[in-house]
Amino acid sequence: MNEKFITETHFTKKNCRDFVNYVNIHRQIWVYLLVLVLISALEYNNNHSWERVLMFIVAMVIMYFFSSFISSLILVKRNGNSLKLRFYERHMYVETDNNREKITYETINKLVERDDYFYLFFTKHRGAFIIEKKGFSKGNIAKFSDFINEHIPKKK
């Protein structure tokens, strides 16, 4: 079996923070906004106090940024120092500091390309991988996106 791509990502606070910010903005921000609007409307309806509503909004904004900060710290600590990915024609191998796992492409949901990273998202509740573009030791980065998108199951 010949590897098509090999990449290694070294986890830092910066790349974990960038990932958490991406997920928060693209996947979770609407939940925060919906909760803010709903609870603010209920609070104002009950007490007719703009001060309490404003205090609630400030508290939620602080919690949002605090949770993002904590999430990025957890990612750095939990993932170990590095993640090595080896991509083959039918599957990929994931190697961390203390684990090695074979993953099929059917579990991939989508690939997101950013300036310095790829984010490889898996089907529900499986998480995602941060792939540093500068970490490629084999394979053409320009062809990586096409390779992954060809192997992602087509949605019906």
C-alpha positions as CSV (number, residue, x, y, z in Angstrom):
1,M,0.0,0.0,0.0
2,N,1.3,3.3,-1.0
3,E,0.6,6.5,0.9
4,K,-1.0,9.3,-1.1
5,F,-0.5,11.9,1.6
6,I,1.3,12.1,4.9
7,T,0.8,15.0,7.2
8,E,1.7,15.8,10.8
9,T,0.1,18.5,12.9
10,H,1.7,19.8,16.1
11,F,-1.0,21.1,18.4
12,T,-0.5,24.6,19.7
13,K,-2.8,27.0,21.5
14,K,-3.1,29.0,18.3
15,N,-4.3,26.2,16.0
16,C,-6.7,24.9,18.6
17,R,-8.1,28.4,19.2
18,D,-8.5,29.0,15.5
19,F,-10.4,25.7,15.2
20,V,-12.7,26.4,18.2
21,N,-13.4,29.9,16.8
22,Y,-14.3,28.4,13.4
23,V,-16.7,25.8,15.0
24,N,-18.2,28.4,17.3
25,I,-18.8,30.9,14.4
26,H,-20.0,28.4,11.8
27,R,-21.9,25.9,14.0
28,Q,-22.9,27.2,17.4
29,I,-23.3,31.0,17.2
30,W,-27.0,30.7,16.1
31,V,-27.7,28.7,19.3
32,Y,-26.2,31.5,21.5
33,L,-28.1,34.2,19.6
34,L,-31.4,32.3,19.8
35,V,-31.0,31.8,23.6
36,L,-30.0,35.4,24.0
37,V,-33.0,36.7,22.2
38,L,-35.5,34.3,23.8
39,I,-34.4,34.8,27.4
40,S,-33.9,38.5,26.9
41,A,-37.5,38.8,25.6
42,L,-38.8,36.7,28.5
43,E,-36.9,38.7,31.1
44,Y,-38.0,42.0,29.7
45,N,-41.6,40.7,29.5
46,N,-41.5,39.6,33.2
47,N,-39.7,42.6,34.8
48,H,-39.7,45.4,32.2
49,S,-36.1,46.1,33.2
50,W,-33.6,46.9,30.5
51,E,-30.8,46.8,33.0
52,R,-31.4,43.1,33.8
53,V,-31.6,42.3,30.1
54,L,-28.4,44.1,29.5
55,M,-26.7,42.3,32.4
56,F,-27.9,39.0,31.1
57,I,-26.5,39.7,27.6
58,V,-23.1,40.8,29.0
59,A,-23.0,37.6,31.1
60,M,-23.7,35.4,28.1
61,V,-21.1,37.2,26.0
62,I,-18.5,36.7,28.7
63,M,-19.5,33.0,29.0
64,Y,-19.2,32.6,25.2
65,F,-15.6,33.9,25.2
66,F,-14.7,32.0,28.4
67,S,-16.0,28.7,27.0
68,S,-14.1,29.2,23.7
69,F,-10.9,29.8,25.7
70,I,-11.4,26.7,27.9
71,S,-12.3,24.6,24.8
72,S,-9.1,25.5,23.1
73,L,-7.1,24.6,26.2
74,I,-8.8,21.3,26.5
75,L,-8.0,20.5,22.8
76,V,-4.3,21.2,23.4
77,K,-4.2,19.0,26.5
78,R,-6.3,16.2,25.3
79,N,-4.8,15.6,21.9
80,G,-1.2,15.3,22.9
81,N,1.6,16.9,21.1
82,S,1.0,15.8,17.5
83,L,-1.3,14.1,15.1
84,K,0.1,12.2,12.1
85,L,-2.2,11.2,9.3
86,R,-1.4,8.8,6.5
87,F,-3.9,8.8,3.6
88,Y,-4.3,5.7,1.4
89,E,-6.6,5.0,-1.5
90,R,-9.4,3.3,0.6
91,H,-8.7,4.5,4.2
92,M,-6.4,6.5,6.4
93,Y,-4.4,5.9,9.5
94,V,-4.4,8.3,12.4
95,E,-1.5,8.3,14.8
96,T,-1.3,10.2,18.1
97,D,1.3,10.1,20.8
98,N,-0.3,6.9,22.2
99,N,-2.8,5.6,19.7
100,R,-3.1,4.3,16.1
101,E,-6.4,3.9,14.4
102,K,-7.6,3.0,10.9
103,I,-10.4,5.2,9.6
104,T,-12.5,4.7,6.5
105,Y,-13.5,7.6,4.3
106,E,-17.2,6.8,4.7
107,T,-17.0,8.4,8.1
108,I,-15.9,11.8,6.7
109,N,-18.6,14.4,6.5
110,K,-16.7,17.3,5.0
111,L,-13.4,19.0,4.5
112,V,-13.0,22.8,5.2
113,E,-10.0,24.6,3.9
114,R,-8.6,27.7,5.7
115,D,-5.5,29.7,5.1
116,D,-3.1,27.5,7.2
117,Y,-5.2,24.4,8.0
118,F,-7.7,21.9,6.7
119,Y,-10.4,20.8,9.1
120,L,-11.6,17.3,8.4
121,F,-15.1,16.8,10.0
122,F,-16.5,13.4,10.6
123,T,-20.1,12.2,10.7
124,K,-22.1,13.0,13.9
125,H,-20.4,12.8,17.2
126,R,-17.1,11.7,15.7
127,G,-15.3,15.0,15.9
128,A,-12.8,16.6,13.6
129,F,-9.1,16.7,12.8
130,I,-6.9,19.8,12.4
131,I,-4.5,19.3,9.5
132,E,-1.7,21.9,9.2
133,K,-0.8,22.7,5.6
134,K,2.8,23.1,6.5
135,G,2.8,19.6,8.0
136,F,2.6,17.7,4.6
137,S,5.7,15.6,4.1
138,K,4.2,13.6,1.2
139,G,1.7,14.5,-1.5
140,N,0.7,17.7,-3.2
141,I,-1.3,20.1,-0.9
142,A,-3.1,21.5,-4.0
143,K,-4.4,18.0,-4.8
144,F,-5.3,17.0,-1.2
145,S,-8.7,18.7,-1.2
146,D,-9.7,17.0,-4.5
147,F,-8.6,13.6,-3.1
148,I,-10.6,13.9,0.1
149,N,-13.7,15.3,-1.7
150,E,-13.6,12.4,-4.2
151,H,-13.6,9.9,-1.2
152,I,-16.4,11.6,0.8
153,P,-19.7,9.7,0.5
154,K,-22.1,11.7,-1.7
155,K,-25.1,13.0,0.2
156,K,-28.5,11.8,-1.1
